[in-house]
Amino acid sequence: MTIRATWTFDDQAKTILGNWHRLWCLLFGSFHYLFNGVFLWALLSLLTASGLWAGFPLFNRAIVLRHYYRKGWVQE
């Protein structure tokens, strides 16, 4: 299920998460968060690479959606 959002300021639409977002997070870790612009979680993922390796993909959807919601994006 693809998740799309619209920016409230100029109605720009963007696909935030694709169908395989958990797999990309599992395989690429901090690079996945860097690509989505979630820099704090990218740093945290890089620092705790061995400890929380399996935990981040489980909460990936909530992390990315919360980041975009705080930036002013509204889920469609």
ZILIN-V661234 format. One record per residue. SS is DSSP state (H for helix, E for strand, L for the rest). D_CENTER is the distance of its C-alpha to the mean C-alpha in whole Angstrom. Layout:
BEGIN
SS|D_CENTER + SS|D_CENTER
END
This chain:
BEGIN
L|14 + L|13 + E|11 + E|12 + E|13 + E|15 + E|16 + L|19 + L|21 + L|22 + L|20 + L|18 + E|16 + E|13 + E|11 + E|7 + E|7 + L|10 + L|12 + L|12 + H|8 + H|9 + H|12 + H|10 + H|8 + H|12 + H|14 + H|12 + L|11 + H|10 + H|11 + H|7 + H|6 + H|9 + H|9 + H|6 + L|8 + L|7 + H|10 + H|11 + H|9 + H|10 + H|13 + H|13 + H|12 + H|15 + H|17 + L|17 + L|17 + L|20 + L|19 + L|16 + L|15 + L|15 + H|14 + H|10 + H|10 + H|11 + L|9 + H|6 + H|6 + H|8 + H|6 + H|3 + H|6 + H|9 + H|7 + H|8 + H|11 + H|13 + L|13 + L|15 + E|13 + E|14 + E|13 + L|16
END
